[in-house]
Amino acid sequence: MSSRSPRRTSLAVAVAITALMSASPAMAGSGHLLHGVGPVNSSLGGAGTGFPTDVMSALHANPALLAELQKIEVVLSTEIFVDDLSATTQKAGEAPHQTFSDGEPGVLPSFAASFRPGNGKLTLGTALLAVAGFRTNWPTDPASLLLAPQPNGFGDLHTELGVAKIPISLAYKVNDKFSVGASFITYQSRLIINPLPVVKPDCVSQYGSGGTCYRPATKIMTTEYAFAVQLGVYYKLNDKLGLGASYSSKQDYNPFKWSTTHPNPLITSGPQAFSTRWDVEIDLDQPPSFSFGAGYRANDKLLIGADVKWVGYADMTGIGGTGGIGVDGDLISIGWRDIWIGMLGAQYQATEKLQLRAGFNFSQTPIREEVTLNSGGTPAVFEQHYTLGMGYTVTPNFRLELAGYYTPENSVTGPFTGVPGATVTYTNSILSGLFGFSFRF
């Protein structure tokens, strides 16, 4: 039977916690959230709480805005993105070592529709919105503190998350100035983190103290659902200025579960014997958010919008708090903090048929420097999004929409727990394109 020092064990436990935050969208950049959904909302920097644009933006940002749309509206869109994720580890007095994720393009389709019966004041809406999505694919790298083969590191690390938002929404136009709205939302999340860092590892000695430890492989994606509500209001002060606000509640998921096998080849008997069945689970909830926005119509051609959004990570199970590792070697929390996001967008009617759009999005990173290691595998290091877009009216009832955005490279560095003087740095950038079309009657 082989053994290892307490220092090597603490290193293995430390690197194990890095997989969890790969359950955040690699192309999001506002914590684990997409900065915007659909070509219109995305090209406006995500702004859309305080002014109506299209049904997809309304169902994403503020359901009260459904009351301001045309009688029937349908939007379909697809986003294709690539990112450039790397991890650099450095021991004290040694040269840094960088490893790149073997990423591939991600595809995020979305659909939204609204309908106002008769000439009434009530508008109904529904959608299937991709609000988060990522892939990370880290290769084994013996020279990396993170990705050395198990039991010293993580070895091959593959993670993927897809989150769909399915709202059933209604909006009521109280009068010409004031509208209210509500969405009753089903969230579907499909998740894989392989190997899994957030359960007690299989160790030769109890609780991983001085023993050789392995983490289980999850192998396949698992699906869970959560339910939430989103409430919104919209008020037009005058013909030029409108204000909106929206609140989305916490999404309380059941634990994500996998059936796997015990991974430690050194354990040959007992309930943890190598290759015997092991049912594992992790608990990850999603945060509430609140946004406030304003829309200003400067003239017949120019519309300017601005939003401020708060996302409440700090109290979420598995995500918020101070972070840390339990006595059994399992990850208690990744230790994210609450964040604020600012969004600014402008839309210009260049010709009778052509609209041009541009936007900027700035987000705080939720990663706290002292627990940077906990967020390994996630590119939640972004701070800026630069966005562009255009819409073209093909017929009075049919429009084409195009958009793109770029998040410049940004990094977060913190201590590498378990190795005195060592550091870990995560770096990422994103390039994304969106296209879609809409029908309006």
C-alpha positions in Angstrom: 0.0 0.0 0.0 1.4 3.4 -0.9 1.1 6.4 1.3 1.7 10.1 1.0 2.6 13.0 3.3 0.0 15.3 4.8 1.3 18.1 2.6 0.6 16.1 -0.6 -2.8 15.2 0.7 -3.7 18.8 1.4 -2.5 19.6 -2.2 -4.7 16.9 -3.7 -7.7 18.2 -1.7 -7.0 21.7 -2.8 -6.8 21.0 -6.5 -9.9 18.9 -6.2 -12.1 21.9 -5.4 -11.3 23.6 -8.7 -13.9 21.7 -10.8 -17.0 23.0 -9.2 -17.1 26.5 -10.7 -16.9 25.0 -14.1 -20.6 24.8 -13.4 -20.7 28.4 -14.5 -21.0 29.5 -18.1 -17.7 29.8 -19.8 -19.2 32.5 -22.0 -21.3 34.4 -19.4 -19.0 37.0 -17.8 -21.5 38.4 -15.3 -20.9 35.9 -12.6 -22.6 32.7 -14.0 -25.1 34.7 -16.0 -25.2 35.6 -19.7 -24.9 39.3 -20.1 -27.8 39.3 -22.5 -30.2 36.9 -24.3 -30.9 37.2 -28.1 -29.3 39.5 -30.7 -31.2 42.7 -29.6 -30.7 42.5 -25.9 -27.1 41.2 -26.2 -26.1 44.0 -28.7 -27.4 46.6 -26.2 -25.0 45.4 -23.5 -27.8 43.5 -21.8 -29.8 46.7 -21.0 -33.5 46.2 -21.4 -35.3 46.6 -18.0 -36.4 50.2 -18.7 -37.4 50.2 -22.4 -39.2 47.8 -24.8 -37.4 46.3 -27.7 -38.5 42.7 -28.5 -40.3 39.8 -26.8 -37.0 37.9 -26.0 -35.5 40.9 -24.2 -38.8 41.4 -22.2 -39.0 37.8 -21.1 -35.4 37.9 -20.1 -35.2 41.3 -18.4 -38.7 42.6 -17.4 -42.0 40.8 -18.2 -43.9 44.1 -17.7 -42.5 45.2 -21.1 -44.7 42.6 -22.9 -47.6 45.0 -22.6 -45.6 47.5 -24.8 -45.1 45.2 -27.7 -47.2 44.5 -30.8 -50.2 42.2 -30.7 -48.2 39.1 -31.8 -44.4 38.7 -31.7 -42.2 35.7 -32.2 -38.4 35.7 -32.1 -35.9 32.9 -32.7 -32.1 33.2 -32.2 -28.9 31.3 -32.0 -25.6 32.3 -30.3 -22.3 30.7 -31.2 -19.3 31.5 -29.0 -15.7 30.5 -28.5 -13.5 31.3 -25.5 -9.8 31.1 -24.6 -9.4 29.7 -21.1 -6.1 29.0 -19.4 -4.8 28.2 -16.0 -1.3 29.2 -14.8 0.2 27.7 -11.7 3.5 28.9 -10.2 5.5 27.6 -7.3 7.6 30.0 -5.2 10.9 30.6 -7.0 10.0 28.7 -10.1 8.8 29.7 -13.6 5.0 29.8 -14.2 3.4 26.9 -16.1 0.3 27.6 -18.3 -2.3 25.0 -19.5 -5.0 25.7 -22.0 -8.5 24.2 -22.0 -9.2 22.2 -25.2 -12.4 24.2 -25.8 -14.8 24.0 -28.7 -17.6 26.3 -29.9 -20.7 26.5 -27.9 -24.2 26.9 -29.4 -27.1 28.4 -27.5 -30.5 28.6 -29.2 -33.5 30.6 -27.8 -37.2 31.1 -28.7 -39.8 33.6 -27.4 -43.3 34.5 -28.3 -46.1 36.8 -27.0 -49.8 37.3 -27.8 -52.3 39.9 -26.8 -55.9 38.6 -27.2 -58.3 41.0 -28.9 -57.8 44.6 -28.0 -57.4 44.0 -24.3 -54.8 45.1 -21.8 -53.5 41.6 -21.0 -50.5 40.2 -22.9 -49.3 36.6 -22.6 -45.8 35.3 -23.3 -43.6 32.2 -23.2 -40.1 31.3 -24.1 -37.3 28.8 -24.1 -34.2 30.8 -23.3 -30.6 29.7 -23.0 -29.5 31.8 -20.1 -26.2 29.9 -19.3 -23.9 27.5 -21.1 -20.3 26.4 -21.1 -17.8 23.7 -21.9 -14.4 23.2 -20.4 -12.0 20.4 -21.3 -8.8 20.4 -19.4 -6.1 17.9 -20.4 -3.9 16.0 -18.0 -0.7 18.0 -17.5 1.9 16.5 -15.2 3.7 19.9 -14.8 0.5 21.7 -13.6 -0.4 21.8 -9.9 -4.0 21.7 -11.0 -4.0 19.0 -13.7 -1.4 16.5 -12.7 -2.8 12.9 -12.8 -4.8 11.7 -9.8 -4.0 11.3 -6.9 -1.6 14.3 -7.1 -3.9 16.6 -9.1 -7.1 16.4 -11.2 -5.9 14.8 -14.4 -8.4 15.1 -17.2 -11.1 17.6 -16.2 -14.3 17.9 -18.2 -17.2 20.1 -17.2 -20.4 21.3 -18.9 -23.5 23.2 -17.9 -26.6 24.1 -19.8 -29.4 26.2 -18.2 -32.7 26.8 -19.9 -35.3 29.3 -18.6 -38.9 28.5 -19.5 -41.3 31.3 -18.4 -45.0 31.4 -18.6 -45.6 35.2 -18.4 -48.3 37.8 -18.4 -48.3 41.6 -18.5 -51.2 44.0 -17.8 -51.3 47.5 -19.1 -52.9 49.4 -16.2 -53.0 52.7 -18.2 -51.1 54.4 -21.0 -48.2 55.1 -18.6 -48.0 52.0 -16.3 -47.6 48.3 -16.9 -47.0 45.3 -14.6 -45.8 41.8 -15.4 -45.0 38.4 -13.9 -43.3 35.3 -15.1 -43.7 31.8 -13.5 -40.5 30.1 -14.5 -39.2 26.5 -14.8 -35.5 26.3 -14.9 -33.8 23.2 -16.4 -30.1 22.6 -15.6 -27.9 19.9 -17.1 -24.6 19.4 -15.4 -21.4 17.3 -15.5 -18.3 17.8 -13.4 -15.8 15.1 -14.1 -14.0 14.2 -11.8 -16.3 15.4 -9.0 -14.6 17.6 -6.3 -17.5 18.3 -3.9 -17.9 14.9 -2.1 -15.6 13.2 0.4 -12.8 11.6 -1.6 -11.9 7.9 -1.4 -8.7 7.9 0.7 -6.6 5.0 2.1 -6.7 6.6 5.5 -9.9 8.1 7.1 -10.9 11.6 6.0 -7.9 12.0 3.7 -5.4 12.6 6.5 -2.1 11.3 5.2 -3.6 8.9 2.7 -3.8 8.5 -1.1 -7.0 10.0 -2.3 -9.0 9.8 -5.5 -12.1 11.6 -6.7 -15.1 9.9 -8.5 -15.8 10.2 -12.2 -19.4 11.3 -13.0 -19.1 10.5 -16.7 -22.6 11.7 -17.8 -24.7 14.8 -17.5 -27.5 14.9 -15.0 -30.6 17.1 -15.0 -32.5 18.9 -12.3 -35.3 21.5 -12.3 -36.1 24.5 -10.2 -39.0 27.0 -10.0 -38.9 30.7 -9.6 -40.9 33.9 -10.2 -39.9 37.1 -11.9 -41.9 40.3 -11.2 -41.6 43.5 -13.2 -43.0 47.1 -13.5 -42.7 49.7 -16.2 -43.6 53.4 -16.1 -43.5 56.0 -18.8 -42.8 59.4 -17.3 -43.3 61.1 -20.7 -42.8 60.4 -24.4 -39.1 60.4 -24.0 -38.3 58.7 -20.7 -39.3 55.3 -19.2 -38.3 53.5 -16.1 -38.5 49.8 -15.2 -37.6 47.4 -12.4 -37.5 43.6 -12.2 -36.9 41.1 -9.4 -36.1 37.4 -10.0 -36.3 34.9 -7.0 -33.8 32.3 -6.0 -33.8 29.0 -7.8 -33.7 26.2 -5.3 -32.6 23.0 -7.1 -32.7 19.5 -5.7 -29.2 18.0 -5.4 -27.6 16.9 -8.7 -27.0 13.2 -8.5 -24.8 10.6 -10.2 -24.3 6.9 -9.9 -20.6 6.1 -10.3 -18.0 3.7 -8.8 -15.4 4.1 -6.1 -12.2 5.2 -7.8 -9.3 4.4 -5.5 -7.5 1.2 -6.7 -5.7 0.9 -3.4 -8.9 0.1 -1.5 -9.7 -3.6 -2.2 -12.3 -4.3 0.4 -15.1 -2.8 2.4 -17.9 -0.3 1.4 -15.3 1.8 -0.5 -13.7 -1.0 -2.4 -12.5 -0.1 -5.9 -15.1 -0.2 -8.7 -18.1 -0.8 -6.3 -21.2 1.3 -6.8 -21.2 4.9 -5.4 -24.1 7.3 -5.5 -23.0 10.8 -5.1 -24.7 14.2 -5.1 -24.0 17.9 -4.8 -26.3 20.8 -3.9 -26.1 24.0 -6.0 -28.7 26.7 -5.9 -29.0 29.8 -8.2 -29.1 33.4 -6.9 -31.9 36.0 -6.8 -31.4 39.2 -8.8 -32.8 42.7 -9.0 -32.4 45.2 -11.8 -33.4 48.8 -12.4 -33.4 50.4 -15.8 -34.2 53.6 -17.8 -34.8 54.2 -21.5 -34.5 57.6 -23.1 -35.7 58.4 -26.6 -33.5 61.3 -27.6 -35.3 61.8 -30.9 -37.2 59.8 -33.6 -34.0 57.9 -34.4 -32.0 57.4 -31.2 -32.9 55.3 -28.2 -30.5 55.0 -25.2 -30.9 52.5 -22.3 -29.1 51.9 -19.1 -29.5 49.2 -16.4 -28.0 48.4 -13.0 -28.3 44.8 -11.7 -27.6 43.1 -8.4 -26.9 39.4 -8.2 -27.1 37.8 -4.7 -24.5 35.0 -4.7 -23.3 35.3 -1.1 -26.1 33.3 0.5 -26.5 30.6 -2.1 -25.9 26.9 -1.1 -22.7 25.6 -2.7 -21.8 29.0 -4.3 -21.7 31.7 -1.7 -20.2 32.3 1.7 -16.6 32.2 2.7 -15.7 29.0 0.8 -13.6 26.2 2.3 -13.1 22.4 2.6 -14.9 20.2 5.2 -13.3 17.8 7.5 -14.1 15.0 5.1 -12.3 16.7 2.3 -15.4 17.8 0.5 -15.9 21.4 -0.8 -18.3 23.3 1.4 -18.7 26.3 -0.9 -16.8 28.1 -3.7 -17.1 31.3 -1.8 -18.5 33.8 -4.3 -19.7 37.2 -3.3 -22.6 39.4 -4.4 -21.9 41.5 -7.5 -23.2 44.6 -9.3 -23.5 44.8 -13.1 -23.8 48.0 -15.2 -25.3 47.9 -18.7 -25.5 50.7 -21.4 -26.9 50.4 -24.9 -27.9 52.6 -27.8 -30.1 51.9 -30.9 -30.1 54.2 -33.9 -32.6 54.1 -36.8 -30.1 54.6 -39.7 -32.6 54.1 -42.5 -36.3 53.2 -42.7 -35.3 49.5 -42.6 -31.9 49.4 -40.9 -31.3 49.7 -37.1 -27.8 49.9 -35.6 -26.9 49.0 -32.0 -24.0 49.2 -29.7 -23.5 48.5 -26.0 -21.2 48.1 -23.1 -21.5 45.8 -20.0 -19.3 46.0 -16.9 -19.5 43.4 -14.2 -17.8 42.8 -10.9 -16.2 39.4 -10.7 -17.7 37.3 -7.9 -14.4 35.6 -7.2 -12.8 36.6 -3.9 -9.0 36.7 -4.3 -8.3 34.6 -1.2 -10.3 31.7 -2.5 -9.4 32.0 -6.2 -8.5 28.4 -6.3 -12.1 27.4 -5.7 -13.1 28.9 -9.0 -10.8 26.8 -11.2 -12.3 25.8 -14.5 -14.6 28.8 -14.7 -14.0 32.0 -16.7 -15.9 34.2 -14.3 -13.0 36.6 -14.5 -14.6 38.9 -17.0 -15.3 42.6 -16.4 -16.2 44.1 -19.7 -18.4 43.2 -22.7 -18.2 45.3 -25.9 -21.3 44.7 -28.1 -22.5 45.5 -31.6 -25.6 44.6 -33.6 -28.0 45.5 -36.4 -31.6 44.7 -37.4 -33.0 44.8 -40.9 -36.7 45.0 -41.8 -37.2 42.6 -44.8 -41.0 43.1 -44.8 -43.3 45.0 -42.5 -43.8 41.8 -40.5 -40.4 40.1 -40.7 -36.9 41.2 -39.4 -33.4 39.8 -39.5 -31.2 40.4 -36.5 -27.4 40.1 -36.1 -25.1 40.8 -33.2 -21.7 40.1 -31.8 -19.7 40.8 -28.7 -16.1 40.6 -27.4 -14.9 40.3 -23.8 -11.2 41.2 -23.7 -8.8 38.9 -21.8 -8.9 39.3 -18.1 -7.3 37.4 -15.2 -7.7 36.6 -11.5 -4.8 35.5 -9.3 -4.8 34.0 -5.8 -2.9 31.6 -3.5 -2.7 28.0 -4.4 -3.9 26.3 -1.2 -1.6 23.6 0.2 1.6 24.8 -1.5 3.3 27.7 0.4 4.1 30.6 -1.8 2.4 29.1 -4.9 -0.3 30.9 -6.9 -2.9 30.1 -9.5 -4.1 32.5 -12.3 -7.2 32.0 -14.4 -7.4 33.9 -17.7 -10.1 34.0 -20.4 -11.7 36.0 -23.2 -14.8 35.4 -25.4 -15.8 36.1 -29.0 -19.5 35.5 -29.8 -21.9 35.9 -32.7 -25.7 35.9 -32.6 -28.3 35.8 -35.4 -32.0 35.5 -35.4 -35.3 36.7 -36.9 -38.6 38.0 -35.7 -42.2 38.1 -36.8 -44.4 40.9 -35.6 -48.1 41.6 -36.3 
